[in-house]
Amino acid sequence: MTATLPGAARRTHRRARTTVLIALAVLPLLPVLIGPLIAPHTIDTPVTAPFAVPGEGAALGGDQLGRDVLSRVLHGGSLLIGGALLVAAVTTLAAALIGCIAVLRPALGRAVERSADVAILLPPLLGIMLIALAWPGGGRWAVIAAAIILGTPYAVRIVAAAAAPLATAGYVEAALARGESTRYIALREVLPNLRATVLTLFGLRFVEAVYVISMAGFLQIGPQPPASDWSLMVRENASGILLNPWAVLAPSLAIAVLAITVNLVTLSLAPDTTAKAVTR
């Protein structure tokens, strides 16, 4: 009985640490999620002079049209978070399925690897512009589609590299000897042992999607004025950064905090290692 106490204590400590990390990481997201409900003003109503400094009625001052910067920041994260989550979820799911199947079928694996090598060479900005031009009026959806198309090949390579040692594990060979299908082995034998890789990949893809969508917004590919998009706010207010720095700093910091927060959450949720799965 006493021999199990250290292990139980470690598990309890790990669960407590994970809970604290998740709470600390999610806390900065709350203002973004409930921002539209607590914003003091609407996003398109001028409340002060253009680029006015922080003061009464505008805690972070005004933007280029005198609109409340704080209200626009509180409204500006919902669509960005939704788009980044969609990109991260679709990219990670596609990469997990394709990567696990590719390591079990060498011919498919080689084809996926060659295709991924070619797709990775395409510069993200050029890819976004090509897809946006090929989809007139696509707006934010065109940017999301571009982020998924450009991010999936790289993600597939990561999953395939992590799954390669598992493909030769004893339990996978036993499943092959039983005549199990490739889909069964990929989903039931390989994928469950890649939880740490998949969770970490999800966090990385989310951060990448935030930056891709933000970059597109800064270039006005996607959201258009008068939308309260963080990256669009940076572009619109860059000319007045010396008059009211918060008009640029607030949305920039919001993008950075969002990316760091999601990475902390995924790192705290990911298992410590998958090495034991390889040798099981």
Order of alpha helices (4+ residues) and beta strands (2+ residues): alpha-alpha-alpha-alpha-alpha-alpha-alpha-alpha-alpha-alpha-alpha-alpha-alpha
